[in-house]
Amino acid sequence: MAITLPFNRKAVLAALVITAAAATTVTVPGTAEAQSGSRICGNYWAARANGETVGIMAKVLEVPKVDLGICLRVIDKTNSINGRSLPGYNGPVTWNPRQAIRSWTCEEFGDLFSDKYGNDPCLDMNRVDLIGQVANRTPREMSQVY
């Protein structure tokens, strides 16, 4: 003898539709601007005047996330700002020793400048994909006066 359970067909179908909608909402990713395959490499310096830090300057290139060799080449290429002034600052500055930027995410680099250049500055960069391209690319220079 078979046991039968009473059920409401409409209720079961409604439950299936709600479950399917919830699963779709959870599994469909949102749109993000992040350059997940890119990293920033280069150097930055803090500018000082009268004993105070008055700004920051960086020279960087966008590189593939997985290629440390390209990143190290970019760090070497961008290692100097000899005698430069701080754009936007009126007066002479001295520069603290350089700080290497080694495979930072685009968003981390944007945070260094308090998002002055946007949350994802990689969107405006021309990425270096091969180590041989480093020599012919002009690093992007960014600065901020505090």
N, C-alpha and C positions, 0 to 999 in steps of 0.2 A: 504494500500500500504506500503510495507516494504522499509525502507531506507537502502541502501547499501553503504558502504564506500569502496573506492578502497584501497587496501593495498598490499604490496609486501611481499609475504610469506617468502622469503629468509631473508629479513630484520627483520621480526618478530622473526624468529627462531634464528638468530644471536644475537638479543637482549636478548632472553631468555637464551641462552648459556652463554653470558657474565655475566648476572645477577646471574645465578647459580654458576658460577666460583667465582665471587666476594663474594657471600654469604658463600661458602665453605671456602674461604681464611679467612674470618673474624671469622667463628665459630670454626675452628679447632685450638686448643691451641698448642702453641709451647712446646718443651721439656724443662723442668727446672730441675735443680739439687737439688733444695731446699727440705728440709725434712719438708713438711708442717705440719705433725702431731707431730713433735718433737720440744723440747725446750732444752736449756742449763741451768743448775742450778749448783751452787757452789759458790766459792769465788775467788777474786783476790786481789793482794797486789801490791803496787808500791814500788820498791826498791830505797833506797836513800844512797848516799855516798857523803861526803864533801858538804852537803847542796843542792845537785842536785839529781833529779830523774834520775836514770841510767838504769832502766828497769822495768819489770813487770813479775809477776808470777801468774798463776791461777791453781786451782784444781777444776775439773768439771766432771759432768756426763750428758749424754743425757737422757731426760725423756719424757714421753708423754705430749703433749701440754695441755691436759685437767686435769691433776692431780696435783694440788697444794700441796697436802699432801706429795707426793714423792719428789717434789721440796724442800720443807722445810726440809725434812729428809736429803736430799743431802747437803743442806746448812749447817746443823748441823754437818754432817760427815766430811766436808771439811773445817772446821773453823780454822785450825791452820797450820802454817808452822814453828813452833818453831825452832830457831837456824839454819834454812836452809841458804845456800848460793844461790846466783843467778847464775844458770848455764850459763857459757860463760863469766862471769864477773870476772876479776882478782882483788880480794880485798874484804874486808868485807863490808856488807851492813846492814842497818837498814830497817825495814819494816814499812810502813805506816799502819794504821788500815785497817783491811780487809773490802772489799766492796763486798756485796752480789750480786750474779748474779741470779736474780729471773725470770725465764721463758723468757730468751732472745731467739730470733730466732738464728738459727745456723749462719746465715749471719752476724747478729749483733756481735756475739761472734768472728767470723772471723775478723771483722773490728777492734776489740779491739787490735788485734795483727798485724794490717795492712796486713791481709791476708797471714801472714807468713806460716800458716798451711792450706792455701787454703781459698777460699771464703765460703766454706761449710765444716767446720771441722767435722760435724756430720757424714759425709761419712766414716770416719775412727774410729768411736766410737761404742761401744757395748752398746746399749740402755737398760736402766733399765725400765721394764714395770710393775713391782709390788713392792710395798713398802717394802716387805720382802727381795727383792733382793739387796737393798741398802747396807746392812751390809757386804755382800760378794763380792761386786764389788770394784775394785781398781779405784779410780778417775784418770782421765787423767790429767797429769801435763803438762802445757805449759808455756814457758817463752820466753822473748825477752829482749835483751840488746839494749838500745838506742844508 
